[in-house]
C-alpha cells in the first residue's frame, strides 16, 4: 500500500547493468563452448554461471523497496517482506573500510527483534533511502 509519504525504490542502474553484462558474458561463453566442444566440466561451469546470472538479472530488474511511515517493504518476483518500524531494534550503517563516520553509508541493515536482518543496498537514489530510514525510524 502506498500513501503520500510512501516512496518505492528499485535497484540502481549500475546494479542492473552489471547483471546484464554478466548474463551476456556467461551466456556468450556458454554458446561458444557449446559450439566448439562436447559438454565437459567447463560447459557445466559456464552453464551454472549463466543460470546464476539469469537469476541476478531477474532480481536486479524485479526488486522493489517501499519505505513509508509504517515500515519497509521489499518485493521481488519471487518473494516479499515487510518490517514495521516497531519491529526494528537497530539500524546498522555499513561504510567502506577506513571510511570516516561522517562519510555516507554504502548499505543499511535493519535488525528486527526476531528474524533475519534486512539489507538495503544498491538502490537508486541511496541518499534519499538513508534519509527516509533515519527520518521514519526516529519517529517510533
OpenMM code with the backbone's topology and positions (N, CA, C; nanometers):
from openmm import Vec3, app, unit

residues = "UNK UNK UNK UNK UNK UNK UNK UNK UNK UNK UNK UNK UNK UNK UNK UNK UNK UNK UNK UNK UNK UNK UNK UNK UNK UNK UNK UNK UNK UNK UNK UNK UNK UNK UNK UNK UNK UNK UNK UNK UNK UNK UNK UNK UNK UNK UNK UNK UNK UNK UNK UNK UNK UNK UNK UNK UNK UNK UNK UNK UNK UNK UNK UNK UNK UNK UNK UNK UNK UNK UNK UNK UNK UNK UNK UNK UNK UNK UNK UNK UNK UNK UNK UNK UNK UNK UNK UNK UNK UNK UNK UNK UNK UNK UNK UNK UNK UNK UNK UNK UNK UNK UNK UNK UNK UNK UNK UNK UNK UNK UNK UNK UNK UNK UNK UNK UNK UNK UNK UNK UNK UNK UNK UNK UNK UNK UNK UNK UNK UNK UNK UNK UNK UNK UNK UNK UNK UNK UNK UNK".split()
positions = [
    Vec3(0.0845, -0.1179, 0.0000),
    Vec3(0.0000, 0.0000, 0.0000),
    Vec3(0.0886, 0.1235, 0.0000),
    Vec3(0.0554, 0.2194, -0.0814),
    Vec3(0.1361, 0.3402, -0.0871),
    Vec3(0.0510, 0.4596, -0.0469),
    Vec3(0.1142, 0.5556, 0.0152),
    Vec3(0.0470, 0.6777, 0.0573),
    Vec3(0.1310, 0.7968, 0.0202),
    Vec3(0.0928, 0.9156, 0.0707),
    Vec3(0.1679, 1.0355, 0.0344),
    Vec3(0.3122, 1.0342, 0.0834),
    Vec3(0.3387, 0.9659, 0.1950),
    Vec3(0.4762, 0.9588, 0.2458),
    Vec3(0.5506, 0.8372, 0.1930),
    Vec3(0.4866, 0.7597, 0.1091),
    Vec3(0.5443, 0.6362, 0.0592),
    Vec3(0.6291, 0.6629, -0.0645),
    Vec3(0.7413, 0.5940, -0.0720),
    Vec3(0.8250, 0.6035, -0.1922),
    Vec3(0.8846, 0.4671, -0.2195),
    Vec3(0.8827, 0.4286, -0.3456),
    Vec3(0.9360, 0.3000, -0.3873),
    Vec3(1.0654, 0.3202, -0.4641),
    Vec3(1.1642, 0.2388, -0.4316),
    Vec3(1.2961, 0.2443, -0.4938),
    Vec3(1.3213, 0.1111, -0.5638),
    Vec3(1.3999, 0.1141, -0.6686),
    Vec3(1.4424, -0.0087, -0.7357),
    Vec3(1.5941, -0.0141, -0.7332),
    Vec3(1.6494, -0.1215, -0.7856),
    Vec3(1.7951, -0.1359, -0.7886),
    Vec3(1.8558, -0.0241, -0.8724),
    Vec3(1.9773, 0.0133, -0.8397),
    Vec3(2.0457, 0.1196, -0.9120),
    Vec3(2.0722, 0.0768, -1.0558),
    Vec3(2.0904, 0.1750, -1.1417),
    Vec3(2.1199, 0.1480, -1.2817),
    Vec3(2.2484, 0.0657, -1.2945),
    Vec3(2.3467, 0.0952, -1.2114),
    Vec3(2.4731, 0.0201, -1.2153),
    Vec3(2.4502, -0.1269, -1.1817),
    Vec3(2.3704, -0.1549, -1.0795),
    Vec3(2.3434, -0.2942, -1.0421),
    Vec3(2.2693, -0.3669, -1.1536),
    Vec3(2.1756, -0.2985, -1.2167),
    Vec3(2.1015, -0.3611, -1.3267),
    Vec3(2.1925, -0.3842, -1.4473),
    Vec3(2.2810, -0.2888, -1.4765),
    Vec3(2.3720, -0.3027, -1.5904),
    Vec3(2.4709, -0.4168, -1.5675),
    Vec3(2.5252, -0.4265, -1.4472),
    Vec3(2.6205, -0.5342, -1.4159),
    Vec3(2.5534, -0.6703, -1.4331),
    Vec3(2.4286, -0.6810, -1.3920),
    Vec3(2.3592, -0.8094, -1.4063),
    Vec3(2.3437, -0.8474, -1.5535),
    Vec3(2.3141, -0.7504, -1.6382),
    Vec3(2.3015, -0.7786, -1.7814),
    Vec3(2.4352, -0.8153, -1.8447),
    Vec3(2.5395, -0.7430, -1.8082),
    Vec3(2.6724, -0.7718, -1.8631),
    Vec3(2.7164, -0.9128, -1.8238),
    Vec3(2.6910, -0.9513, -1.6989),
    Vec3(2.7278, -1.0867, -1.6550),
    Vec3(2.6508, -1.1919, -1.7342),
    Vec3(2.5213, -1.1695, -1.7538),
    Vec3(2.4424, -1.2658, -1.8303),
    Vec3(2.4922, -1.2765, -1.9740),
    Vec3(2.5198, -1.1627, -2.0361),
    Vec3(2.5706, -1.1651, -2.1733),
    Vec3(2.7067, -1.2343, -2.1823),
    Vec3(2.7941, -1.2037, -2.0898),
    Vec3(2.9286, -1.2623, -2.0903),
    Vec3(2.9231, -1.4138, -2.0746),
    Vec3(2.8546, -1.4599, -1.9698),
    Vec3(2.8493, -1.6040, -1.9461),
    Vec3(2.7632, -1.6757, -2.0501),
    Vec3(2.6559, -1.6109, -2.0947),
    Vec3(2.5715, -1.6707, -2.1977),
    Vec3(2.6461, -1.6896, -2.3287),
    Vec3(2.7219, -1.5873, -2.3696),
    Vec3(2.8008, -1.5997, -2.4920),
    Vec3(2.9126, -1.7035, -2.4761),
    Vec3(2.9698, -1.7085, -2.3581),
    Vec3(3.0714, -1.8107, -2.3304),
    Vec3(3.0116, -1.9504, -2.3398),
    Vec3(2.8913, -1.9674, -2.2903),
    Vec3(2.8246, -2.0972, -2.2966),
    Vec3(2.7938, -2.1358, -2.4412),
    Vec3(2.7440, -2.0393, -2.5189),
    Vec3(2.7142, -2.0663, -2.6597),
    Vec3(2.8420, -2.1029, -2.7347),
    Vec3(2.9476, -2.0266, -2.7136),
    Vec3(3.0752, -2.0541, -2.7808),
    Vec3(3.1291, -2.1910, -2.7418),
    Vec3(3.1259, -2.2209, -2.6141),
    Vec3(3.1756, -2.3501, -2.5642),
    Vec3(3.0917, -2.4646, -2.6187),
    Vec3(2.9601, -2.4438, -2.6259),
    Vec3(2.8700, -2.5482, -2.6757),
    Vec3(2.8957, -2.5804, -2.8226),
    Vec3(2.9317, -2.4782, -2.8988),
    Vec3(2.9513, -2.5000, -3.0421),
    Vec3(3.0907, -2.5533, -3.0764),
    Vec3(3.1825, -2.5478, -2.9823),
    Vec3(3.3205, -2.5854, -3.0151),
    Vec3(3.3654, -2.7191, -2.9590),
    Vec3(3.2978, -2.7708, -2.8594),
    Vec3(3.3445, -2.8955, -2.7980),
    Vec3(3.2281, -2.9663, -2.7302),
    Vec3(3.2406, -3.0940, -2.7064),
    Vec3(3.1355, -3.1652, -2.6338),
    Vec3(3.1279, -3.1157, -2.4887),
    Vec3(3.0124, -3.1369, -2.4295),
    Vec3(2.9918, -3.0913, -2.2913),
    Vec3(3.0897, -3.1612, -2.1981),
    Vec3(3.1569, -3.0824, -2.1202),
    Vec3(3.2506, -3.1328, -2.0199),
    Vec3(3.2352, -3.0470, -1.8960),
    Vec3(3.3324, -3.0510, -1.8083),
    Vec3(3.3255, -2.9735, -1.6837),
    Vec3(3.3181, -2.8235, -1.7117),
    Vec3(3.3911, -2.7773, -1.8131),
    Vec3(3.3870, -2.6352, -1.8480),
    Vec3(3.2491, -2.5906, -1.8925),
    Vec3(3.1811, -2.6766, -1.9678),
    Vec3(3.0454, -2.6438, -2.0124),
    Vec3(2.9526, -2.6305, -1.8926),
    Vec3(2.9642, -2.7233, -1.7970),
    Vec3(2.8776, -2.7190, -1.6787),
    Vec3(2.9061, -2.5969, -1.5913),
    Vec3(3.0314, -2.5584, -1.5826),
    Vec3(3.0659, -2.4372, -1.5066),
    Vec3(3.0021, -2.3152, -1.5728),
    Vec3(3.0158, -2.3039, -1.7047),
    Vec3(2.9542, -2.1916, -1.7759),
    Vec3(2.8018, -2.1959, -1.7665),
    Vec3(2.7449, -2.3142, -1.7706),
    Vec3(2.6003, -2.3275, -1.7564),
    Vec3(2.5549, -2.2758, -1.6194),
    Vec3(2.6250, -2.3156, -1.5138),
    Vec3(2.5911, -2.2713, -1.3779),
    Vec3(2.6058, -2.1198, -1.3643),
    Vec3(2.7127, -2.0645, -1.4208),
    Vec3(2.7330, -1.9194, -1.4145),
    Vec3(2.6264, -1.8444, -1.4946),
    Vec3(2.5867, -1.8992, -1.6065),
    Vec3(2.4800, -1.8374, -1.6867),
    Vec3(2.3475, -1.8405, -1.6106),
    Vec3(2.3166, -1.9536, -1.5479),
    Vec3(2.1933, -1.9648, -1.4690),
    Vec3(2.1938, -1.8676, -1.3510),
    Vec3(2.3071, -1.8576, -1.2835),
    Vec3(2.3179, -1.7627, -1.1715),
    Vec3(2.3035, -1.6189, -1.2210),
    Vec3(2.3606, -1.5894, -1.3374),
    Vec3(2.3487, -1.4551, -1.3947),
    Vec3(2.2052, -1.4241, -1.4327),
    Vec3(2.1341, -1.5223, -1.4840),
    Vec3(1.9927, -1.5033, -1.5175),
    Vec3(1.9121, -1.4724, -1.3913),
    Vec3(1.9403, -1.5437, -1.2838),
    Vec3(1.8736, -1.5149, -1.1565),
    Vec3(1.9083, -1.3732, -1.1089),
    Vec3(2.0325, -1.3303, -1.1304),
    Vec3(2.0730, -1.1946, -1.0936),
    Vec3(1.9993, -1.0887, -1.1731),
    Vec3(1.9782, -1.1135, -1.3012),
    Vec3(1.9034, -1.0191, -1.3847),
    Vec3(1.7597, -1.0077, -1.3352),
    Vec3(1.6977, -1.1223, -1.3095),
    Vec3(1.5589, -1.1214, -1.2611),
    Vec3(1.5497, -1.0454, -1.1294),
    Vec3(1.6457, -1.0674, -1.0409),
    Vec3(1.6464, -0.9988, -0.9122),
    Vec3(1.6721, -0.8495, -0.9277),
    Vec3(1.7754, -0.8139, -1.0021),
    Vec3(1.8123, -0.6724, -1.0154),
    Vec3(1.7035, -0.5909, -1.0842),
    Vec3(1.6357, -0.6494, -1.1807),
    Vec3(1.5332, -0.5756, -1.2542),
    Vec3(1.3960, -0.5857, -1.1892),
    Vec3(1.3770, -0.6814, -1.0976),
    Vec3(1.2454, -0.7000, -1.0374),
    Vec3(1.2314, -0.6515, -0.8943),
    Vec3(1.3409, -0.6262, -0.8250),
    Vec3(1.3341, -0.5849, -0.6849),
    Vec3(1.2741, -0.4455, -0.6697),
    Vec3(1.1912, -0.4298, -0.5670),
    Vec3(1.1345, -0.3004, -0.5295),
    Vec3(1.1375, -0.2885, -0.3777),
    Vec3(1.1722, -0.1708, -0.3272),
    Vec3(1.1738, -0.1438, -0.1840),
    Vec3(1.0883, -0.0202, -0.1603),
    Vec3(0.9850, -0.0348, -0.0766),
    Vec3(0.8974, 0.0766, -0.0438),
    Vec3(0.9222, 0.1165, 0.1014),
    Vec3(0.9463, 0.2445, 0.1223),
    Vec3(0.9703, 0.2984, 0.2564),
    Vec3(0.8606, 0.3989, 0.2848),
    Vec3(0.7894, 0.3792, 0.3963),
    Vec3(0.6833, 0.4718, 0.4339),
    Vec3(0.6763, 0.4799, 0.5862),
    Vec3(0.5775, 0.5496, 0.6359),
    Vec3(0.5648, 0.5726, 0.7794),
    Vec3(0.5384, 0.4434, 0.8567),
    Vec3(0.4874, 0.3400, 0.7885),
    Vec3(0.4595, 0.2127, 0.8562),
    Vec3(0.5812, 0.1238, 0.8672),
    Vec3(0.6752, 0.1335, 0.7709),
    Vec3(0.7927, 0.0480, 0.7740),
    Vec3(0.8568, 0.0352, 0.6375),
    Vec3(0.9254, -0.0754, 0.6173),
    Vec3(0.9964, -0.1028, 0.4920),
    Vec3(0.9419, -0.2326, 0.4348),
    Vec3(0.9085, -0.2275, 0.3059),
    Vec3(0.8596, -0.3465, 0.2370),
    Vec3(0.9491, -0.3741, 0.1176),
    Vec3(0.9925, -0.4986, 0.1059),
    Vec3(1.0697, -0.5395, -0.0112),
    Vec3(0.9846, -0.6355, -0.0919),
    Vec3(0.9934, -0.6226, -0.2244),
    Vec3(0.9205, -0.7114, -0.3136),
    Vec3(1.0110, -0.7495, -0.4287),
    Vec3(1.0000, -0.8731, -0.4691),
    Vec3(1.0681, -0.9199, -0.5890),
    Vec3(0.9695, -1.0081, -0.6636),
    Vec3(1.0126, -1.0649, -0.7732),
    Vec3(0.9244, -1.1534, -0.8478),
    Vec3(0.8941, -1.2809, -0.7706),
    Vec3(0.9786, -1.3144, -0.6724),
    Vec3(0.9651, -1.4410, -0.6023),
    Vec3(0.9143, -1.4296, -0.4591),
    Vec3(0.9379, -1.3191, -0.3937),
    Vec3(0.9029, -1.3090, -0.2515),
    Vec3(0.8879, -1.1634, -0.2105),
    Vec3(0.8399, -1.1447, -0.0894),
    Vec3(0.8276, -1.0116, -0.0333),
    Vec3(0.8395, -1.0185, 0.1183),
    Vec3(0.8657, -0.9043, 0.1762),
    Vec3(0.8817, -0.8977, 0.3213),
    Vec3(0.8520, -0.7569, 0.3679),
    Vec3(0.7859, -0.7440, 0.4827),
    Vec3(0.7595, -0.6133, 0.5410),
    Vec3(0.8069, -0.6134, 0.6855),
    Vec3(0.8792, -0.5081, 0.7207),
    Vec3(0.9204, -0.4850, 0.8595),
    Vec3(0.8596, -0.3525, 0.9035),
    Vec3(0.7829, -0.3560, 1.0107),
    Vec3(0.7301, -0.2330, 1.0689),
    Vec3(0.8415, -0.1664, 1.1490),
    Vec3(0.8355, -0.0363, 1.1597),
    Vec3(0.9387, 0.0356, 1.2356),
    Vec3(0.9441, -0.0143, 1.3799),
    Vec3(0.8296, -0.0536, 1.4357),
    Vec3(0.8268, -0.1020, 1.5740),
    Vec3(0.8995, -0.2352, 1.5910),
    Vec3(0.9172, -0.3111, 1.4835),
    Vec3(0.9880, -0.4392, 1.4897),
    Vec3(1.1397, -0.4222, 1.4849),
    Vec3(1.1860, -0.3084, 1.4382),
    Vec3(1.3294, -0.2870, 1.4163),
    Vec3(1.3936, -0.2354, 1.5446),
    Vec3(1.4930, -0.3094, 1.5927),
    Vec3(1.5598, -0.2703, 1.7171),
    Vec3(1.6884, -0.1921, 1.6922),
    Vec3(1.7456, -0.2085, 1.5720),
    Vec3(1.8715, -0.1392, 1.5437),
    Vec3(1.8876, -0.1223, 1.3926),
    Vec3(1.9487, -0.0109, 1.3551),
    Vec3(1.9835, 0.0129, 1.2153),
    Vec3(2.1347, 0.0250, 1.2086),
    Vec3(2.1966, -0.0672, 1.1351),
    Vec3(2.3417, -0.0662, 1.1199),
    Vec3(2.3751, -0.0011, 0.9861),
    Vec3(2.4634, 0.0963, 0.9911),
    Vec3(2.5100, 0.1614, 0.8695),
    Vec3(2.6467, 0.1041, 0.8340),
    Vec3(2.6581, 0.0531, 0.7137),
    Vec3(2.7837, -0.0071, 0.6686),
    Vec3(2.8567, 0.0924, 0.5788),
    Vec3(2.9839, 0.1181, 0.6116),
    Vec3(3.0687, 0.2053, 0.5312),
    Vec3(3.1883, 0.1265, 0.4793),
    Vec3(3.2547, 0.1813, 0.3812),
    Vec3(3.3759, 0.1177, 0.3294),
    Vec3(3.4807, 0.1107, 0.4396),
    Vec3(3.5673, 0.0095, 0.4358),
    Vec3(3.6754, 0.0024, 0.5353),
    Vec3(3.7613, 0.1282, 0.5293),
    Vec3(3.7888, 0.1842, 0.6447),
    Vec3(3.8713, 0.3043, 0.6532),
    Vec3(3.7941, 0.4337, 0.6314),
    Vec3(3.6644, 0.4252, 0.6056),
    Vec3(3.5847, 0.5459, 0.5827),
    Vec3(3.5585, 0.6171, 0.7150),
    Vec3(3.5428, 0.7450, 0.7062),
    Vec3(3.5112, 0.8271, 0.8224),
    Vec3(3.3641, 0.8068, 0.8609),
    Vec3(3.3310, 0.8193, 0.9895),
    Vec3(3.1900, 0.8088, 1.0308),
    Vec3(3.1007, 0.9149, 0.9653),
    Vec3(3.1610, 1.0214, 0.9166),
    Vec3(3.0816, 1.1257, 0.8507),
    Vec3(3.0543, 1.0935, 0.7035),
    Vec3(3.1259, 0.9924, 0.6485),
    Vec3(3.1002, 0.9506, 0.5104),
    Vec3(2.9637, 0.8826, 0.5019),
    Vec3(2.8974, 0.8944, 0.3880),
    Vec3(2.7668, 0.8299, 0.3751),
    Vec3(2.7807, 0.6775, 0.3754),
    Vec3(2.6815, 0.6072, 0.4287),
    Vec3(2.6888, 0.4611, 0.4309),
    Vec3(2.6707, 0.4019, 0.2915),
    Vec3(2.7252, 0.2836, 0.2715),
    Vec3(2.7115, 0.2099, 0.1448),
    Vec3(2.5930, 0.1141, 0.1501),
    Vec3(2.5511, 0.0772, 0.2720),
    Vec3(2.4381, -0.0137, 0.2904),
    Vec3(2.3786, 0.0099, 0.4283),
    Vec3(2.2529, -0.0254, 0.4421),
    Vec3(2.1842, -0.0213, 0.5710),
    Vec3(2.1356, -0.1628, 0.6019),
    Vec3(2.1479, -0.2011, 0.7284),
    Vec3(2.0962, -0.3288, 0.7733),
    Vec3(1.9938, -0.3006, 0.8824),
    Vec3(1.8697, -0.3393, 0.8579),
    Vec3(1.7621, -0.3214, 0.9546),
    Vec3(1.7519, -0.4503, 1.0354),
    Vec3(1.7769, -0.4400, 1.1650),
    Vec3(1.7828, -0.5574, 1.2521),
    Vec3(1.6541, -0.5644, 1.3333),
    Vec3(1.5690, -0.6653, 1.3037),
    Vec3(1.4442, -0.6781, 1.3796),
    Vec3(1.4660, -0.7509, 1.5118),
    Vec3(1.3687, -0.7406, 1.6003),
    Vec3(1.3763, -0.8110, 1.7286),
    Vec3(1.3804, -0.9620, 1.7063),
    Vec3(1.3080, -1.0094, 1.6057),
    Vec3(1.3082, -1.1518, 1.5729),
    Vec3(1.3249, -1.1669, 1.4225),
    Vec3(1.3929, -1.2720, 1.3833),
    Vec3(1.4106, -1.2990, 1.2414),
    Vec3(1.5410, -1.2428, 1.1896),
    Vec3(1.5561, -1.2545, 1.0591),
    Vec3(1.6825, -1.2122, 0.9984),
    Vec3(1.6781, -1.0646, 0.9607),
    Vec3(1.7959, -1.0075, 0.9545),
    Vec3(1.8057, -0.8658, 0.9226),
    Vec3(1.7742, -0.8421, 0.7751),
    Vec3(1.7378, -0.7194, 0.7436),
    Vec3(1.7024, -0.6809, 0.6079),
    Vec3(1.8084, -0.5846, 0.5573),
    Vec3(1.8715, -0.6195, 0.4462),
    Vec3(1.9765, -0.5356, 0.3874),
    Vec3(1.9165, -0.4436, 0.2835),
    Vec3(1.9538, -0.3167, 0.2900),
    Vec3(1.9174, -0.2188, 0.1882),
    Vec3(2.0476, -0.1697, 0.1260),
    Vec3(2.0700, -0.2072, 0.0004),
    Vec3(2.1916, -0.1649, -0.0690),
    Vec3(2.1656, -0.1662, -0.2189),
    Vec3(2.2538, -0.1033, -0.2930),
    Vec3(2.2465, -0.0979, -0.4392),
    Vec3(2.1124, -0.0467, -0.4890),
    Vec3(2.0553, 0.0503, -0.4186),
    Vec3(1.9283, 0.1088, -0.4598),
    Vec3(1.9512, 0.2439, -0.5246),
    Vec3(1.8650, 0.2784, -0.6199),
    Vec3(1.8740, 0.4097, -0.6818),
    Vec3(1.8485, 0.5172, -0.5760),
    Vec3(1.9091, 0.6322, -0.5933),
    Vec3(1.8909, 0.7464, -0.5035),
    Vec3(1.9118, 0.7048, -0.3569),
    Vec3(2.0259, 0.6389, -0.3310),
    Vec3(2.0509, 0.5814, -0.1989),
    Vec3(2.0560, 0.6862, -0.0883),
    Vec3(2.0968, 0.8077, -0.1200),
    Vec3(2.0991, 0.9144, -0.0178),
    Vec3(1.9582, 0.9381, 0.0362),
    Vec3(1.8591, 0.9325, -0.0515),
    Vec3(1.7198, 0.9503, -0.0092),
    Vec3(1.6737, 0.8311, 0.0734),
    Vec3(1.7163, 0.7115, 0.0367),
    Vec3(1.6833, 0.5915, 0.1145),
    Vec3(1.7346, 0.6085, 0.2576),
    Vec3(1.8598, 0.6490, 0.2717),
    Vec3(1.9199, 0.6671, 0.4047),
    Vec3(1.8437, 0.7741, 0.4833),
    Vec3(1.8126, 0.8859, 0.4183),
    Vec3(1.7408, 0.9946, 0.4856),
    Vec3(1.6025, 0.9495, 0.5313),
    Vec3(1.5319, 0.8760, 0.4471),
    Vec3(1.3972, 0.8293, 0.4833),
    Vec3(1.4022, 0.7283, 0.5977),
    Vec3(1.4977, 0.6369, 0.5935),
    Vec3(1.5104, 0.5388, 0.7022),
    Vec3(1.5416, 0.6112, 0.8329),
    Vec3(1.6323, 0.7048, 0.8296),
    Vec3(1.6653, 0.7807, 0.9516),
    Vec3(1.5436, 0.8576, 1.0022),
    Vec3(1.4727, 0.9227, 0.9104),
    Vec3(1.3557, 1.0023, 0.9485),
    Vec3(1.2460, 0.9162, 1.0095),
    Vec3(1.2046, 0.8123, 0.9396),
    Vec3(1.0946, 0.7303, 0.9882),
    Vec3(1.1320, 0.6503, 1.1113),
    Vec3(1.2553, 0.6045, 1.1216),
    Vec3(1.2943, 0.5269, 1.2396),
    Vec3(1.3025, 0.6149, 1.3634),
    Vec3(1.3295, 0.7427, 1.3457),
    Vec3(1.3368, 0.8326, 1.4619),
    Vec3(1.1981, 0.8682, 1.5142),
    Vec3(1.0939, 0.8453, 1.4361),
    Vec3(0.9563, 0.8750, 1.4778),
    Vec3(0.8975, 0.7705, 1.5717),
    Vec3(0.9576, 0.6528, 1.5764),
    Vec3(0.8948, 0.5447, 1.6556),
    Vec3(0.8914, 0.5719, 1.7998),
] * unit.nanometer
topology = app.Topology()
chain = topology.addChain("A")
for resn in residues:
    res = topology.addResidue(resn, chain)
    for name in ("N", "CA", "C"):
        topology.addAtom(name, app.Element.getBySymbol(name[0]), res)
